Amino acid sequence: MARYLSGRSVRLTHTFLDDEETLTPVSVTVTVTRAGGTVSTADGEATGDAGVYTFDAGQLAPGAYTVRWDGGAVAVDITIVEVVGGFLFTVPQLRASDEDLTAQRFPADEVRLCREVVEAEFQRITGRSFTPRTAFLAASDFPECGELLPFRDVASVAALGASPGPLTVETVGPYAFMPEVPDGTTGLEVVYGFPAVPAGVKRAALLYARWLLLEERSSIPDRATSFQPAEGGTYTLSTPGRAGAETGLPTVDAVLEGYRYRIAESVVIG
């Protein structure tokens, strides 16, 4: 899911593919709809060039959006994008961290995709977002009042529907509890995540991203769990999924471990 920074004009791009074949509709209509919305946020005709279609959606509020690319009888595709309040690091920051991360070797699109992978992995491992994000929670997914919300580090919760507006939320550490909602509430808009990336997390994110992009430089096979250098001895490698390792990089795993709450998550809070 492509991520865009809030407060900037969002330019969407898309290519219609049928396996390896590129499809080129004569005209493409784009409809952008925010999660939880019933009407489109932006719509219009896309501009095509050599099979790549672009659409300027303007500035979009933080949150997830469904984008419908309608190429008529040729093809119709649906993509999901998200507007977020920040990134773990910028593309220039990552390039500056290693002289081999040049634009010639690693185009901006590849670096941005790597950043999205790192952000998703860090959230999967810790259960927390280190950047501000906005999520929509449908009424059918509401926990019972007083139960834990499915988000950590909640900054605000607002009701949508008949009586829209901010709600009072109780928190304990990074945990937030489902508030009482007024009748007619059709969904919740939840803003969560760290307001700014902690310095240690940013450093770990840069290290992990460098490793993902440059791992082909290593002379050690991908599946190796140990290796023997020519001068003798045997070294055991930190391997994802073994002995508590998540990323396989001890420095990164140690930083992320400090943001996990395993014991609290195993206790039923009544």
C-alpha positions in Angstrom: 0.0 0.0 0.0 1.7 3.2 -1.2 2.0 5.9 1.4 2.0 9.7 0.9 2.9 12.5 3.3 0.0 14.7 4.5 0.0 18.3 3.6 1.3 17.6 0.1 -0.5 17.2 -3.2 -1.0 13.5 -4.0 -0.1 12.3 -7.5 -1.3 8.8 -8.1 0.2 6.5 -10.8 -1.1 3.2 -12.1 -0.3 0.6 -14.8 -2.8 -1.9 -16.0 -1.2 -5.3 -16.2 -2.4 -8.8 -17.3 0.5 -10.8 -16.1 3.4 -9.4 -18.3 1.1 -7.7 -20.8 0.5 -3.9 -20.3 -3.0 -2.8 -21.1 -3.6 0.7 -22.5 -7.2 1.9 -22.2 -8.0 4.9 -24.4 -9.5 6.7 -21.4 -9.3 6.1 -17.6 -11.6 7.6 -15.0 -10.3 7.7 -11.4 -12.4 7.8 -8.3 -10.8 8.3 -4.9 -12.8 7.4 -1.8 -11.7 7.8 1.8 -12.1 4.8 4.1 -15.5 5.1 5.8 -16.7 7.6 3.3 -19.8 7.3 1.1 -18.9 9.9 -1.5 -15.7 10.3 -3.5 -13.0 12.6 -2.2 -11.6 13.3 -5.7 -12.4 12.1 -9.2 -11.6 12.8 -12.8 -9.8 11.7 -15.9 -6.3 10.2 -15.7 -3.5 11.2 -18.1 -1.8 8.3 -19.9 1.8 8.1 -21.2 3.3 4.8 -22.5 0.9 2.7 -20.4 1.4 4.7 -17.2 -1.6 6.7 -16.0 -1.4 9.6 -13.6 -4.0 11.5 -11.6 -3.6 14.5 -9.3 -5.8 14.0 -6.3 -4.8 17.2 -4.6 -4.2 17.4 -0.8 -5.9 14.5 1.0 -6.6 14.3 4.7 -4.7 11.5 6.6 -6.2 8.1 6.3 -6.6 5.2 3.8 -8.2 5.6 0.4 -9.6 3.3 -2.2 -8.7 4.3 -5.7 -10.8 2.9 -8.6 -9.1 3.1 -12.0 -11.8 2.5 -14.6 -10.5 1.8 -18.1 -13.9 0.7 -19.4 -14.1 -2.6 -21.2 -10.3 -2.9 -21.2 -9.7 -3.1 -17.5 -10.8 -1.9 -14.1 -8.4 -2.0 -11.1 -8.7 -1.1 -7.4 -5.7 0.1 -5.4 -5.3 1.2 -1.8 -3.2 4.2 -0.8 -2.6 5.9 2.6 -1.9 9.4 3.6 0.3 9.5 6.8 1.6 12.1 9.2 5.3 11.1 8.7 7.9 8.5 7.6 10.5 6.6 9.6 13.1 8.4 7.4 13.4 10.3 4.2 14.9 9.1 1.0 17.9 11.5 1.2 18.5 10.4 4.8 18.8 6.8 3.7 21.1 7.6 0.7 23.3 9.7 3.0 23.7 6.6 5.3 25.7 4.6 2.7 27.6 5.7 -0.3 26.3 2.7 -2.3 22.7 3.8 -2.1 22.9 6.0 -5.2 19.9 7.0 -7.4 21.5 5.1 -10.3 21.5 1.8 -8.4 18.3 2.3 -6.4 15.7 4.6 -7.9 13.4 6.6 -5.6 10.4 4.2 -6.1 12.5 1.2 -5.0 13.7 3.1 -1.9 10.2 4.2 -1.0 8.9 0.6 -1.4 11.7 -0.5 1.0 10.7 2.1 3.5 7.1 0.9 3.4 8.4 -2.7 4.1 10.4 -1.4 7.1 7.5 0.6 8.5 5.1 -2.4 8.1 7.6 -4.8 9.7 8.3 -2.5 12.7 4.6 -2.2 13.3 4.0 -5.9 13.0 6.9 -6.7 15.4 6.0 -4.1 18.1 2.2 -3.6 17.5 2.9 0.1 17.4 3.3 2.8 14.7 6.3 5.1 15.0 4.6 7.7 12.8 1.2 9.3 13.0 -1.6 7.4 11.2 -5.3 7.7 10.9 -7.5 4.6 10.7 -11.3 4.0 10.2 -13.0 1.4 12.4 -16.4 0.3 11.1 -19.3 -0.2 13.6 -19.3 -3.9 12.9 -15.7 -4.1 14.2 -16.3 -2.1 17.4 -15.0 -3.9 20.6 -17.2 -3.9 23.6 -17.2 -0.7 25.6 -14.1 -0.8 27.9 -12.3 -3.4 25.8 -8.9 -2.6 24.2 -9.0 -0.8 20.9 -7.0 -2.5 18.2 -4.5 0.4 18.0 -1.6 1.5 20.3 -0.6 5.0 21.2 -4.0 6.5 20.4 -4.0 10.3 20.1 -7.7 10.8 19.5 -11.0 9.1 18.6 -13.9 10.7 16.8 -17.3 9.4 16.2 -18.8 9.4 12.6 -22.5 9.3 11.8 -25.5 10.9 13.4 -23.5 12.6 16.2 -20.0 13.2 14.9 -17.3 14.6 17.1 -14.4 13.7 19.5 -14.8 11.1 22.2 -13.2 10.7 25.6 -10.7 7.8 25.6 -9.1 6.2 28.7 -5.5 5.0 28.2 -3.0 2.9 30.2 0.5 3.2 28.8 0.2 2.6 25.0 -3.2 1.0 25.4 -6.5 2.7 24.8 -10.0 1.4 25.7 -13.1 1.5 23.6 -15.2 4.6 24.6 -18.9 4.9 24.9 -20.3 6.0 21.5 -23.5 7.9 20.8 -26.4 6.3 19.1 -26.2 6.4 15.3 -22.4 6.1 15.2 -21.4 4.4 12.0 -17.7 4.3 12.5 -14.7 5.7 14.4 -11.8 7.7 13.1 -8.8 6.8 15.2 -5.5 8.8 15.1 -2.6 6.8 16.6 1.1 6.4 16.5 4.1 8.3 17.8 4.0 12.1 17.1 7.7 11.9 16.1 10.0 9.0 15.4 12.3 8.1 18.3 15.9 8.6 17.5 16.8 5.0 18.2 14.0 3.7 16.1 15.1 5.9 13.1 18.6 4.6 13.4 17.3 1.0 13.5 15.1 1.7 10.5 18.0 3.1 8.5 20.1 0.1 9.4 17.4 -2.4 8.4 16.6 -0.6 5.2 20.3 -0.6 4.2 20.4 -4.3 4.9 17.3 -5.0 2.8 18.7 -3.1 -0.2 22.3 -4.2 0.0 22.0 -7.8 1.2 23.1 -9.1 -2.2 26.6 -7.8 -1.3 27.0 -10.5 1.4 29.0 -13.6 0.6 26.9 -15.7 3.0 24.0 -17.7 1.5 20.5 -16.4 2.3 19.5 -19.7 4.1 22.6 -20.0 6.2 22.2 -20.1 10.0 26.0 -20.4 10.6 29.2 -20.1 8.7 32.9 -21.0 8.9 35.5 -18.5 7.8 38.7 -19.6 6.0 40.8 -19.0 9.1 38.7 -21.4 11.2 36.0 -21.4 13.8 32.2 -21.4 13.5 29.8 -18.5 13.9 26.1 -18.7 14.5 24.0 -16.2 12.6 21.1 -14.3 14.0 18.2 -15.6 11.9 14.6 -14.3 11.7 12.2 -16.7 13.4 15.0 -18.4 15.5 15.8 -17.7 19.2 13.5 -14.7 19.3 15.1 -12.9 16.4 12.7 -10.9 14.2 14.7 -9.1 11.6 17.9 -11.1 12.0 19.8 -7.9 12.9 20.6 -8.0 16.6 20.9 -4.2 16.9 17.5 -3.7 15.3 15.8 -6.4 17.2 17.1 -5.0 20.5 15.6 -1.6 19.8 12.2 -3.0 18.8 12.2 -5.3 21.8 12.1 -2.2 24.0 8.8 -1.1 22.5 7.0 -4.4 23.0 4.5 -5.2 25.8 4.3 -9.0 25.7 3.2 -9.5 29.3 0.4 -6.9 29.2 -0.9 -8.4 25.9 -1.2 -11.9 27.5 -3.4 -10.6 30.3 -7.2 -10.3 30.0 -8.1 -6.9 31.3 -11.6 -7.0 32.9 
